[in-house]
Amino acid sequence: MTEVSSLTGRLLVATPALADPNFDRAVVLLLDHDDEGSLGVVLNRPTPVTVGDVLASWADLAGEPGVVFQGGPVSLDAALGVAVIPGDEGPLGWRRVHGAIGLVDLEAPPELLGPALGSLRIFAGYAGWGPGQLEDELGDGAWYVVESEPGDVSSPRPEALWRQVLRRQRGELAMVATYPDDPSLN
């Protein structure tokens, strides 16, 4: 198998041509990407379920809007915590993924991590790709790959994240942010 250049910590931004309804205008943070596959969470799919309804002990630490996000179509009954920790070292119960972004061990006592957390989002499920599957989708033009920023994880307006991430890109990619929701209405 050919060596895969890691995209861990980067964003996959769905192109307007991506036909899968699970990823329509999705912004996916890649938490792991290697020759064994890829795993990420969709940052812009808030659900109506509050964090307090499913993980009461973490509710006070979850950033606004304080709801669980649908992280992707795989394992919807599993929860992942993604947090931004400012500084060089994170607390016990947090594993750095990229820069200040990392995964929270939701089995750890929240009091242990609470003082260090800059922001926390809880995701139900995740987006996953087997070996070579994401590379095939990238080759088909389904995703734009762009740099993430710590604020993407805790965007106060997740429904606007697709356009915001595209707008901050250089050149023609920024123009994609103006693509209409339904091009047939143009």
C-alpha positions as CSV (number, residue, x, y, z in Angstrom):
1,M,0.0,0.0,0.0
2,T,1.2,3.5,-0.7
3,E,2.1,5.8,2.2
4,V,-0.7,8.2,3.2
5,S,0.2,11.8,4.1
6,S,-1.7,12.4,7.3
7,L,-4.5,14.9,7.2
8,T,-5.1,14.6,11.0
9,G,-6.3,18.0,12.4
10,R,-7.4,19.3,9.0
11,L,-10.9,20.0,7.9
12,L,-12.8,18.3,5.1
13,V,-15.3,20.7,3.7
14,A,-18.0,19.1,1.5
15,T,-18.1,20.3,-2.1
16,P,-21.5,21.4,-3.5
17,A,-21.3,18.3,-5.7
18,L,-21.1,15.8,-2.8
19,A,-24.4,13.9,-3.1
20,D,-24.4,12.0,0.2
21,P,-27.1,13.6,2.5
22,N,-25.0,12.7,5.6
23,F,-22.4,15.2,4.4
24,D,-24.4,17.9,2.6
25,R,-22.4,21.1,3.4
26,A,-20.6,19.3,6.2
27,V,-17.4,20.5,7.8
28,V,-15.5,17.5,9.2
29,L,-12.6,17.7,11.6
30,L,-10.2,14.8,11.0
31,L,-9.2,13.3,14.3
32,D,-7.2,10.5,12.8
33,H,-5.9,9.8,9.3
34,D,-3.4,7.1,8.3
35,D,-3.0,4.1,6.1
36,E,-5.6,2.2,8.2
37,G,-8.3,4.7,7.5
38,S,-9.8,8.0,8.7
39,L,-12.0,9.2,11.5
40,G,-13.5,12.6,12.1
41,V,-16.5,14.5,13.4
42,V,-19.0,16.7,11.6
43,L,-18.7,20.1,13.3
44,N,-21.8,21.7,12.0
45,R,-24.7,19.3,12.8
46,P,-26.2,20.3,16.2
47,T,-29.0,18.1,17.4
48,P,-31.9,19.2,19.7
49,V,-30.6,17.0,22.4
50,T,-28.9,18.8,25.3
51,V,-25.6,17.5,26.7
52,G,-27.3,17.4,30.1
53,D,-29.8,14.9,28.7
54,V,-27.1,12.3,27.9
55,L,-24.0,13.3,29.8
56,A,-25.2,15.3,32.8
57,S,-21.8,15.5,34.4
58,W,-20.3,17.2,31.4
59,A,-23.2,19.7,30.7
60,D,-21.7,22.6,32.6
61,L,-18.5,22.3,30.6
62,A,-20.0,22.0,27.1
63,G,-19.8,25.2,25.1
64,E,-22.8,27.0,23.6
65,P,-25.2,25.9,22.2
66,G,-24.9,23.2,24.9
67,V,-26.3,20.4,22.6
68,V,-24.9,17.2,21.3
69,F,-23.7,17.3,17.7
70,Q,-24.2,14.5,15.2
71,G,-20.6,13.6,14.6
72,G,-21.4,11.4,11.6
73,P,-23.3,8.4,10.5
74,V,-21.2,5.7,12.3
75,S,-21.9,4.5,15.9
76,L,-24.5,7.1,16.8
77,D,-24.8,5.6,20.2
78,A,-21.1,6.4,21.0
79,A,-20.0,9.8,22.3
80,L,-16.8,11.6,21.6
81,G,-15.6,14.8,23.4
82,V,-13.5,17.2,21.5
83,A,-12.0,20.1,23.4
84,V,-9.6,23.0,22.9
85,I,-6.9,23.3,25.6
86,P,-4.8,26.4,25.5
87,G,-1.2,26.0,26.4
88,D,1.5,23.4,25.9
89,E,0.3,20.7,28.1
90,G,-3.1,19.3,28.6
91,P,-4.5,17.6,31.7
92,L,-4.9,13.9,32.3
93,G,-7.9,12.7,30.4
94,W,-7.2,14.7,27.3
95,R,-5.2,13.6,24.2
96,R,-3.8,16.1,21.7
97,V,-4.9,15.6,18.1
98,H,-3.6,18.7,16.5
99,G,-2.5,22.0,17.9
100,A,-4.7,23.0,20.8
101,I,-7.5,20.5,19.7
102,G,-7.8,17.1,21.4
103,L,-10.0,14.3,22.5
104,V,-11.5,14.1,26.0
105,D,-11.9,10.9,27.9
106,L,-15.5,11.1,28.8
107,E,-15.0,8.4,31.4
108,A,-12.6,10.7,33.3
109,P,-14.1,12.9,36.1
110,P,-15.1,16.3,34.6
111,E,-13.6,18.1,37.6
112,L,-10.2,16.8,36.5
113,L,-10.4,18.5,33.1
114,G,-12.8,21.4,33.7
115,P,-10.3,24.0,34.8
116,A,-8.1,23.4,31.7
117,L,-10.9,23.3,29.1
118,G,-11.1,26.2,26.7
119,S,-14.2,24.7,25.0
120,L,-15.9,21.4,24.8
121,R,-18.2,19.8,22.2
122,I,-19.9,16.4,22.6
123,F,-20.5,14.4,19.4
124,A,-22.8,11.4,18.9
125,G,-21.2,9.2,16.3
126,Y,-18.5,9.9,13.9
127,A,-17.5,9.9,10.2
128,G,-15.3,7.0,9.2
129,W,-13.5,5.8,6.1
130,G,-11.7,2.5,5.5
131,P,-8.2,2.3,4.0
132,G,-8.0,4.4,0.8
133,Q,-11.7,5.3,0.9
134,L,-11.2,9.0,1.8
135,E,-8.4,9.3,-0.7
136,D,-10.8,8.0,-3.4
137,E,-13.4,10.6,-2.4
138,L,-10.7,13.3,-2.5
139,G,-9.7,12.1,-5.9
140,D,-13.4,12.3,-7.0
141,G,-13.6,15.9,-5.8
142,A,-16.0,15.3,-3.0
143,W,-14.1,17.3,-0.4
144,Y,-11.9,20.4,0.0
145,V,-9.1,19.9,2.5
146,V,-8.3,23.1,4.5
147,E,-6.5,24.0,7.7
148,S,-8.5,24.0,10.9
149,E,-8.6,26.7,13.5
150,P,-9.3,26.0,17.2
151,G,-12.4,28.2,17.0
152,D,-13.9,25.9,14.4
153,V,-14.6,23.3,17.1
154,S,-16.6,25.8,19.2
155,S,-18.2,28.0,16.6
156,P,-21.1,29.8,18.2
157,R,-23.0,29.6,14.8
158,P,-22.3,26.0,13.6
159,E,-25.0,26.3,10.9
160,A,-22.9,29.0,9.3
161,L,-19.5,27.1,9.6
162,W,-19.5,25.7,6.0
163,R,-19.6,29.3,4.5
164,Q,-17.3,30.7,7.2
165,V,-14.5,28.2,6.6
166,L,-14.8,28.6,2.8
167,R,-14.8,32.4,3.0
168,R,-11.5,32.5,4.9
169,Q,-9.7,30.5,2.1
170,R,-7.7,32.2,-0.6
171,G,-8.6,32.5,-4.3
172,E,-11.4,30.7,-6.0
173,L,-12.2,28.5,-3.0
174,A,-13.6,31.5,-1.1
175,M,-16.1,32.0,-3.9
176,V,-17.6,28.6,-3.3
177,A,-19.1,30.0,-0.1
178,T,-21.5,31.9,-2.2
179,Y,-22.9,28.8,-3.9
180,P,-26.6,28.7,-3.4
181,D,-28.3,26.1,-1.3
182,D,-30.4,25.1,-4.2
183,P,-28.7,25.9,-7.5
184,S,-31.9,25.1,-9.5
185,L,-33.4,28.3,-8.0
186,N,-30.8,30.5,-9.7
